[in-house]
Amino acid sequence: MKPFQGVDYYRCDDLLTLEERSVRDTVRRWIDNQYMPKVEEYFDKGYFDPDLIPQLAELGLLGIKIEGYDCPGMSNVDYGLACQELERGDSGLRSFVSVQNSLVMYPIYTFGTEEQKARWLPAMARGEKVGCFGLTEYDIGSDPGNLKTRATKKGGDYIIHGSKMWITNGEIADVALIWAQTEETIRGFLVEKGTPGFEAYDIARKYSHRASVTSGLMLDEVRVPAENLLPGTDGLKSALMCLNEARFGIAWGAVGAAMACYEVALDYAKSRIQFEVPIASFQLVQRKLVKMLAEITKGQLLCLQLGRLKDDGKARHTQISLAKMNNVSEALKIARTARNILGANGVALDYHVIRHMLNLEAVYTYEGTHDIHTLIVGRDITGLDAFSAKASS
């Protein structure tokens, strides 16, 4: 496979600093040289290779935005560019990094005690410890305010009972950040692997994110000491802060998947001969390629401005929702269009397009569905809540 040269029709590289380009190019080379030769096998077998974790740590991609605690302390744009290249490899790989960074290390850093930070963050930055984020439940997805998992105070401990579903990294995690309803409000608890009553199991027969660990979690009267509570967590807003961090990376990652599909489709269209000419010479194919390029370019500019706003402390959660909503939706359309251009070959794993298309079907839904993000932005611009019949009545 030839090295990826990037898709940069509007010279977005000129808007990046030398450091930002260096971060992106380092991850890009690693994806090309170390990950792409193996990704088809990973996806085909439904396997996440744990040997990737120390390599990701060596690249500085774990705890990438955290200052101190042996973490790199890079910028939001650096993180976004890394996510772009990781998802150009595979959504499952980017998901591992997103969960470790945005959904576990970020809340420990933001809501945890000094003891919790010192214990977990350096080890997680080195890839020695892995975390997962337990919010979603079997019948609680878009309405996390109605969690059924409960944490009851008993002496100096909490007793947690409930279950979680669709948890990335669940089976390989050394610690799970479990969100549970207490007598007062929703709080976050660190539940360590091996705690009696805590079990993670594989979600089998999934056809998206196959190169990723996706698990269910069972908590049967799990007893954790009170010091495992993240004391800064205070209600659902704390969990949503973590999700906003993850959604930011997803917006960038979707652009990476779209670029991968576009490159395959463009190369194929220029080399595939039908009616004695390359199919790229047909007007309909050119129209499809141009539309793909236009949406990638818009997604790149949207992400970069969002990253700049975030680095300046000016980004709003609704802006993150807009980027996640738009970029994932357009990336999925691009993947489907690429599959169409490739014809029957579009469903062959060798060409990668079907893998990205299946992955993006899950990304379209998780970390807030497309419709939920649409309503978040709609509420922001109209001032009217349309999340439920009750809210709009």
SEKOLZA-719550 format. One record per residue (C-alpha): residue number from 1; residue in three letters; chain; z, x, y. Coordinates in Angstrom, 2 decimals, padded with zeros to 5 digits, always signed. Last residue first. Layout:
residues N
num:residu:chaine:pz:px:py
NUM:ALA:A:Z:X:Y
...
//
This chain:
residues 393
num:residu:chaine:pz:px:py
393:SER:A:+024.81:-045.88:+020.67
392:SER:A:+023.42:-042.34:+020.59
391:ALA:A:+026.51:-040.64:+019.20
390:LYS:A:+027.20:-043.37:+016.64
389:ALA:A:+023.63:-043.30:+015.36
388:SER:A:+024.02:-039.56:+014.86
387:PHE:A:+022.96:-036.25:+016.35
386:ALA:A:+021.19:-037.81:+019.34
385:ASP:A:+023.54:-036.63:+022.12
384:LEU:A:+022.17:-037.09:+025.64
383:GLY:A:+022.36:-034.45:+028.39
382:THR:A:+018.59:-034.37:+028.41
381:ILE:A:+017.82:-030.63:+028.32
380:ASP:A:+020.85:-029.54:+026.30
379:ARG:A:+020.83:-032.53:+023.97
378:GLY:A:+017.20:-031.85:+023.11
377:VAL:A:+017.94:-028.16:+022.49
376:ILE:A:+020.65:-029.01:+019.97
375:LEU:A:+018.50:-031.85:+018.60
374:THR:A:+015.63:-029.47:+017.80
373:HIS:A:+018.12:-027.05:+016.27
372:ILE:A:+019.30:-029.82:+013.95
371:ASP:A:+015.73:-030.76:+013.04
370:HIS:A:+014.78:-027.21:+012.07
369:THR:A:+017.87:-026.97:+009.90
368:GLY:A:+020.92:-024.97:+010.95
367:GLU:A:+021.66:-021.58:+009.41
366:TYR:A:+019.50:-022.69:+006.48
365:THR:A:+016.60:-025.13:+006.42
364:TYR:A:+013.51:-023.32:+007.75
363:VAL:A:+014.94:-020.14:+006.17
362:ALA:A:+014.68:-021.86:+002.78
361:GLU:A:+011.00:-022.75:+003.18
360:LEU:A:+010.54:-019.31:+004.71
359:ASN:A:+011.30:-017.69:+001.36
358:LEU:A:+008.63:-019.72:-000.42
357:MET:A:+006.02:-018.77:+002.18
356:HIS:A:+007.08:-015.13:+002.16
355:ARG:A:+006.66:-014.92:-001.62
354:ILE:A:+003.37:-016.86:-001.49
353:VAL:A:+002.00:-014.32:+000.98
352:HIS:A:+002.95:-011.22:-001.03
351:TYR:A:-000.60:-010.47:-002.24
350:ASP:A:+000.47:-009.30:-005.69
349:LEU:A:+002.59:-012.45:-006.10
348:ALA:A:-000.54:-014.54:-006.62
347:VAL:A:-000.54:-017.96:-004.92
346:GLY:A:-002.83:-016.83:-002.11
345:ASN:A:-005.28:-015.39:-004.62
344:ALA:A:-006.52:-018.94:-005.21
343:GLY:A:-007.68:-019.16:-001.60
342:LEU:A:-006.65:-016.15:+000.46
341:ILE:A:-007.35:-017.96:+003.72
340:ASN:A:-005.18:-020.92:+002.61
339:ARG:A:-002.26:-018.68:+001.72
338:ALA:A:-002.56:-017.11:+005.16
337:THR:A:-002.45:-020.58:+006.71
336:ARG:A:+000.68:-021.44:+004.74
335:ALA:A:+002.35:-018.20:+005.81
334:ILE:A:+001.36:-018.82:+009.43
333:LYS:A:+002.77:-022.35:+009.33
332:LEU:A:+006.03:-020.98:+007.92
331:ALA:A:+006.13:-018.34:+010.65
330:GLU:A:+005.56:-021.05:+013.27
329:SER:A:+008.52:-023.09:+012.05
328:VAL:A:+010.73:-020.03:+011.71
327:ASN:A:+009.85:-018.83:+015.20
326:ASN:A:+010.27:-022.15:+016.98
325:MET:A:+013.58:-023.35:+015.56
324:LYS:A:+015.24:-019.92:+015.56
323:ALA:A:+014.09:-019.21:+019.12
322:LEU:A:+015.13:-022.64:+020.42
321:SER:A:+018.50:-022.41:+018.70
320:ILE:A:+019.13:-019.00:+020.27
319:GLN:A:+018.35:-020.50:+023.67
318:THR:A:+020.79:-023.32:+022.92
317:HIS:A:+023.49:-020.77:+022.13
316:ARG:A:+023.17:-019.34:+025.62
315:ALA:A:+022.18:-015.75:+026.34
314:LYS:A:+023.58:-014.14:+029.50
313:GLY:A:+025.76:-011.32:+028.15
312:ASP:A:+023.26:-008.70:+029.32
311:ASP:A:+022.56:-007.64:+025.72
310:LYS:A:+022.06:-011.29:+024.85
309:LEU:A:+019.62:-011.84:+027.70
308:ARG:A:+017.64:-008.76:+026.63
307:GLY:A:+017.59:-010.00:+023.06
306:LEU:A:+016.38:-013.42:+024.14
305:GLN:A:+013.63:-011.77:+026.18
304:LEU:A:+012.58:-009.74:+023.15
303:CYS:A:+012.71:-012.68:+020.79
302:LEU:A:+010.54:-014.96:+022.94
301:LEU:A:+008.04:-012.15:+023.56
300:GLN:A:+007.68:-011.46:+019.85
299:GLY:A:+007.44:-015.16:+018.99
298:LYS:A:+004.66:-015.68:+021.54
297:THR:A:+002.73:-012.77:+020.04
296:ILE:A:+003.21:-014.05:+016.51
295:GLU:A:+002.03:-017.50:+017.59
294:ALA:A:-001.13:-016.11:+019.19
293:LEU:A:-001.91:-013.88:+016.20
292:MET:A:-001.71:-016.80:+013.78
291:LYS:A:-003.90:-018.96:+016.03
290:VAL:A:-006.46:-016.14:+016.22
289:LEU:A:-006.52:-015.76:+012.45
288:LYS:A:-007.03:-019.49:+011.89
287:ARG:A:-009.86:-019.67:+014.45
286:GLN:A:-011.50:-016.65:+012.85
285:VAL:A:-011.41:-018.39:+009.48
284:LEU:A:-013.02:-021.54:+010.91
283:GLN:A:-015.74:-019.56:+012.68
282:PHE:A:-016.86:-017.65:+009.59
281:SER:A:-017.34:-013.89:+009.97
280:ALA:A:-013.88:-013.22:+008.53
279:ILE:A:-015.24:-014.63:+005.25
278:PRO:A:-017.07:-011.34:+004.82
277:VAL:A:-020.80:-011.94:+004.23
276:GLU:A:-023.06:-012.44:+001.18
275:PHE:A:-022.23:-016.16:+000.81
274:GLN:A:-018.66:-015.03:+000.14
273:ILE:A:-017.36:-011.49:+000.51
272:ARG:A:-013.61:-010.85:+000.85
271:SER:A:-013.07:-007.60:+002.76
270:LYS:A:-012.55:-008.74:+006.35
269:ALA:A:-010.73:-011.93:+005.35
268:TYR:A:-008.42:-010.01:+003.04
267:ASP:A:-007.41:-007.52:+005.70
266:LEU:A:-006.72:-010.31:+008.18
265:ALA:A:-004.81:-012.45:+005.66
264:VAL:A:-002.61:-009.57:+004.48
263:GLU:A:-001.83:-008.53:+008.06
262:TYR:A:-001.08:-012.11:+009.09
261:CYS:A:+001.33:-012.65:+006.19
260:ALA:A:+003.31:-009.49:+007.01
259:MET:A:+003.36:-010.34:+010.72
258:ALA:A:+004.72:-013.82:+009.96
257:ALA:A:+007.50:-012.37:+007.80
256:GLY:A:+008.45:-010.00:+010.61
255:VAL:A:+008.37:-012.78:+013.21
254:ALA:A:+010.72:-014.79:+011.00
253:GLY:A:+013.13:-011.85:+011.01
252:TRP:A:+013.42:-011.93:+014.79
251:ALA:A:+014.50:-015.56:+014.89
250:ILE:A:+016.68:-014.94:+011.83
249:GLY:A:+018.60:-012.20:+013.64
248:PHE:A:+019.53:-014.57:+016.47
247:ARG:A:+020.42:-017.26:+013.95
246:ALA:A:+022.97:-014.93:+012.37
245:GLU:A:+024.83:-014.33:+015.63
244:ASN:A:+024.71:-018.05:+016.41
243:LEU:A:+026.16:-018.73:+012.96
242:CYS:A:+029.17:-016.56:+013.74
241:MET:A:+029.83:-018.45:+016.97
240:LEU:A:+029.44:-021.67:+014.99
239:ALA:A:+032.32:-020.66:+012.72
238:SER:A:+034.57:-020.14:+015.73
237:LYS:A:+033.43:-023.43:+017.31
236:LEU:A:+034.54:-025.26:+014.17
235:GLY:A:+038.17:-024.84:+015.11
234:ASP:A:+040.33:-021.94:+016.19
233:THR:A:+039.68:-018.62:+014.51
232:GLY:A:+041.53:-015.84:+016.32
231:PRO:A:+044.20:-015.54:+013.64
230:LEU:A:+041.80:-014.66:+010.81
229:LEU:A:+044.10:-015.84:+008.03
228:ASN:A:+044.65:-013.24:+005.34
227:GLU:A:+048.06:-012.42:+006.89
226:ALA:A:+049.24:-015.85:+005.70
225:PRO:A:+049.04:-014.65:+002.12
224:VAL:A:+046.41:-016.22:-000.12
223:ARG:A:+046.95:-018.73:-002.94
222:VAL:A:+043.86:-020.30:-004.45
221:GLU:A:+044.52:-023.84:-005.66
220:ASP:A:+041.11:-023.96:-007.35
219:LEU:A:+038.57:-022.36:-005.06
218:MET:A:+035.05:-022.47:-006.52
217:LEU:A:+032.16:-020.64:-004.86
216:GLY:A:+028.44:-021.24:-005.46
215:SER:A:+026.04:-018.36:-005.27
214:THR:A:+022.82:-016.93:-003.91
213:VAL:A:+022.14:-013.23:-004.51
212:SER:A:+018.78:-012.25:-003.04
211:ALA:A:+015.36:-011.23:-004.35
210:ARG:A:+014.77:-014.87:-005.34
209:HIS:A:+015.10:-016.02:-001.77
208:SER:A:+013.13:-019.15:-002.65
207:TYR:A:+012.28:-020.48:-006.09
206:LYS:A:+015.81:-021.26:-007.24
205:ARG:A:+016.38:-021.69:-010.97
204:ALA:A:+020.00:-020.48:-011.01
203:ILE:A:+022.79:-020.66:-008.47
202:ASP:A:+025.04:-017.87:-009.72
201:TYR:A:+028.80:-018.28:-009.91
200:ALA:A:+031.75:-017.18:-007.77
199:GLU:A:+035.34:-017.87:-008.79
198:PHE:A:+038.68:-018.01:-007.00
197:GLY:A:+041.64:-019.50:-008.92
196:PRO:A:+043.48:-016.19:-009.16
195:THR:A:+042.27:-013.71:-006.51
194:GLY:A:+039.81:-011.38:-008.21
193:LYS:A:+037.50:-011.05:-005.23
192:GLU:A:+039.42:-011.32:-001.99
191:VAL:A:+039.78:-014.44:+000.13
190:LEU:A:+039.75:-013.81:+003.88
189:PHE:A:+040.55:-017.07:+005.66
188:GLY:A:+038.82:-018.83:+008.59
187:ARG:A:+040.34:-021.86:+010.28
186:ILE:A:+039.34:-025.50:+010.85
185:THR:A:+042.01:-027.46:+012.72
184:GLU:A:+045.70:-028.44:+012.79
183:GLU:A:+046.71:-029.47:+009.28
182:THR:A:+044.23:-026.94:+007.91
181:GLN:A:+040.54:-027.51:+007.20
180:ALA:A:+038.87:-024.58:+005.50
179:TRP:A:+036.35:-021.86:+006.28
178:ILE:A:+036.30:-019.15:+003.64
177:LEU:A:+035.34:-015.59:+004.57
176:ALA:A:+034.75:-014.14:+001.13
175:VAL:A:+035.74:-010.61:+000.15
174:ASP:A:+034.46:-008.14:-002.42
173:ALA:A:+031.14:-009.95:-002.49
172:ILE:A:+028.69:-009.42:-005.36
171:GLU:A:+028.80:-012.99:-006.66
170:GLY:A:+028.73:-014.63:-003.23
169:ASN:A:+026.13:-012.41:-001.54
168:THR:A:+024.45:-015.45:+000.07
167:ILE:A:+026.44:-018.67:-000.38
166:TRP:A:+024.40:-021.78:-001.16
165:MET:A:+027.46:-023.89:-002.00
164:LYS:A:+031.20:-023.84:-001.32
163:SER:A:+034.13:-025.42:-003.16
162:GLY:A:+037.63:-026.72:-002.47
161:HIS:A:+041.29:-025.85:-002.62
160:ILE:A:+043.10:-023.23:-000.55
159:ILE:A:+046.86:-022.73:-000.76
158:TYR:A:+048.15:-020.76:+002.24
157:ASP:A:+051.07:-018.39:+002.00
156:GLY:A:+054.35:-017.49:+003.72
155:GLY:A:+055.98:-020.77:+002.74
154:LYS:A:+053.27:-023.21:+001.76
153:LYS:A:+050.60:-023.86:+004.39
152:THR:A:+047.75:-026.01:+003.09
151:ALA:A:+044.11:-024.90:+003.28
150:ARG:A:+041.58:-027.64:+002.54
149:THR:A:+037.89:-027.59:+001.59
148:LYS:A:+036.42:-031.00:+002.39
147:LEU:A:+034.67:-029.90:+005.56
146:ASN:A:+033.77:-032.71:+007.96
145:GLY:A:+033.05:-030.53:+010.99
144:PRO:A:+030.40:-028.82:+008.89
143:ASP:A:+027.92:-031.67:+009.50
142:SER:A:+024.53:-030.03:+008.86
141:GLY:A:+025.51:-028.94:+005.36
140:ILE:A:+028.40:-030.79:+003.72
139:ASP:A:+027.49:-032.36:+000.35
138:TYR:A:+027.70:-029.25:-001.83
137:GLU:A:+029.61:-027.27:+000.77
136:THR:A:+028.45:-024.86:+003.48
135:LEU:A:+031.08:-022.64:+005.15
134:GLY:A:+031.79:-019.69:+002.87
133:PHE:A:+030.51:-016.45:+004.36
132:CYS:A:+030.09:-013.43:+002.07
131:GLY:A:+031.29:-009.84:+002.21
130:VAL:A:+030.42:-006.51:+000.64
129:LYS:A:+032.58:-003.39:+000.45
128:GLU:A:+031.50:+000.22:-000.07
127:GLY:A:+028.40:-000.24:+002.10
126:ARG:A:+029.61:+002.39:+004.56
125:ALA:A:+029.80:-000.21:+007.34
124:MET:A:+031.73:-002.48:+004.95
123:ALA:A:+034.31:+000.22:+004.29
122:PRO:A:+034.69:+000.94:+008.00
121:LEU:A:+035.04:-002.80:+008.81
120:TRP:A:+037.45:-003.94:+006.09
119:ARG:A:+040.84:-002.26:+006.36
118:ALA:A:+040.79:-001.21:+009.98
117:LYS:A:+039.55:-004.61:+011.12
116:GLN:A:+042.12:-006.52:+009.07
115:GLU:A:+044.95:-004.30:+010.35
114:GLU:A:+043.79:-004.71:+013.94
113:THR:A:+043.89:-008.46:+013.47
112:GLY:A:+040.76:-010.53:+013.08
111:PHE:A:+038.84:-012.97:+015.28
110:THR:A:+036.04:-010.91:+016.83
109:TYR:A:+035.86:-007.88:+014.51
108:ILE:A:+036.53:-009.91:+011.36
107:PRO:A:+034.13:-012.55:+012.67
106:TYR:A:+031.37:-009.96:+013.30
105:MET:A:+031.88:-008.14:+010.00
104:VAL:A:+031.50:-011.31:+007.92
103:LEU:A:+028.82:-013.67:+009.21
102:SER:A:+026.82:-011.53:+011.60
101:ASN:A:+026.75:-008.14:+009.93
100:GLN:A:+027.22:-008.60:+006.19
99:VAL:A:+025.51:-011.98:+006.25
98:SER:A:+022.56:-010.76:+008.29
97:VAL:A:+022.13:-007.62:+006.16
96:PHE:A:+022.00:-009.60:+002.92
95:SER:A:+019.76:-012.20:+004.54
94:ARG:A:+017.31:-009.52:+005.69
93:LEU:A:+016.93:-008.42:+002.09
92:GLY:A:+016.43:-011.99:+000.89
91:SER:A:+013.87:-012.68:+003.61
90:ASP:A:+011.68:-009.91:+002.23
89:GLY:A:+009.96:-006.75:+003.46
88:ARG:A:+008.74:-008.18:+006.74
87:GLU:A:+012.22:-009.64:+006.70
86:LEU:A:+013.74:-006.17:+006.95
85:GLU:A:+011.28:-005.16:+009.67
84:GLN:A:+012.13:-008.07:+011.94
83:CYS:A:+015.84:-007.75:+011.15
82:ALA:A:+015.75:-004.12:+012.35
81:LEU:A:+013.99:-005.20:+015.54
80:GLY:A:+016.66:-007.82:+016.14
79:TYR:A:+019.51:-005.39:+015.60
78:ASP:A:+018.03:-002.88:+018.03
77:VAL:A:+017.49:-005.71:+020.53
76:ASN:A:+021.13:-006.74:+020.14
75:SER:A:+022.21:-003.20:+020.91
74:MET:A:+023.72:-000.47:+018.74
73:GLY:A:+027.39:+000.23:+018.03
72:PRO:A:+026.81:+002.33:+014.87
71:CYS:A:+030.01:+001.38:+012.99
70:ASP:A:+032.67:+003.87:+011.88
69:TYR:A:+035.41:+001.46:+013.06
68:GLY:A:+034.12:+001.78:+016.63
67:GLU:A:+031.70:-000.49:+018.48
66:ILE:A:+030.08:-003.17:+016.35
65:LYS:A:+026.35:-003.90:+016.77
64:ILE:A:+025.04:-002.31:+013.54
63:GLY:A:+027.98:-003.26:+011.37
62:LEU:A:+025.72:-002.50:+008.44
61:LEU:A:+022.24:-001.29:+009.48
60:GLY:A:+023.09:+002.37:+010.07
59:LEU:A:+020.22:+003.63:+007.89
58:GLU:A:+022.79:+005.18:+005.55
57:ALA:A:+024.41:+001.76:+005.20
56:LEU:A:+021.09:+000.22:+004.17
55:GLN:A:+020.71:+002.99:+001.60
54:PRO:A:+024.25:+002.41:+000.36
53:ILE:A:+023.36:-001.29:-000.20
52:LEU:A:+019.95:-000.84:-001.84
51:ASP:A:+021.54:+000.37:-005.08
50:PRO:A:+022.88:-003.18:-005.46
49:ASP:A:+019.36:-004.33:-006.41
48:PHE:A:+018.96:-008.07:-005.82
47:TYR:A:+017.15:-009.72:-008.72
46:GLY:A:+015.23:-012.95:-009.28
45:LYS:A:+012.97:-011.30:-011.86
44:ASP:A:+009.72:-011.99:-010.00
43:PHE:A:+011.30:-011.42:-006.61
42:TYR:A:+012.82:-008.07:-007.52
41:GLU:A:+009.66:-006.98:-009.36
40:GLU:A:+007.48:-007.88:-006.39
39:VAL:A:+009.91:-006.10:-004.07
38:LYS:A:+009.80:-002.72:-005.82
37:PRO:A:+007.01:-000.77:-004.08
36:MET:A:+007.85:-002.60:-000.83
35:TYR:A:+011.43:-001.35:-000.65
34:GLN:A:+011.48:+002.44:-000.54
33:ASN:A:+008.36:+003.66:+001.25
32:ASP:A:+007.20:+000.71:+003.34
31:ILE:A:+010.66:-000.74:+004.01
30:TRP:A:+012.09:+002.70:+004.76
29:ARG:A:+009.22:+003.45:+007.13
28:ARG:A:+009.75:+000.19:+009.02
27:VAL:A:+013.52:+000.73:+009.23
26:THR:A:+012.99:+004.09:+010.92
25:ASP:A:+010.19:+002.68:+013.07
24:ARG:A:+012.37:-000.13:+014.38
23:VAL:A:+015.29:+002.14:+015.24
22:SER:A:+012.97:+004.68:+016.88
21:ARG:A:+011.20:+001.99:+018.89
20:GLU:A:+014.56:+000.82:+020.21
19:GLU:A:+015.63:+004.35:+021.07
18:LEU:A:+012.38:+005.06:+022.91
17:THR:A:+012.92:+001.90:+024.94
16:LEU:A:+010.88:-001.22:+024.29
15:LEU:A:+008.67:-003.09:+026.77
14:ASP:A:+005.68:-000.83:+026.12
13:ASP:A:+005.95:-001.73:+022.44
12:CYS:A:+005.17:-005.30:+023.45
11:ARG:A:+001.60:-004.17:+024.01
10:TYR:A:+000.26:-007.76:+024.09
9:TYR:A:-001.66:-007.59:+020.80
8:ASP:A:+001.15:-005.80:+018.98
7:VAL:A:+001.04:-006.38:+015.23
6:GLY:A:+002.51:-003.40:+013.45
5:GLN:A:+001.01:-000.35:+011.76
4:PHE:A:+002.36:-001.02:+008.27
3:PRO:A:+001.78:+001.95:+005.99
2:LYS:A:-000.97:+001.37:+003.39
1:MET:A:+000.00:+000.00:+000.00
//
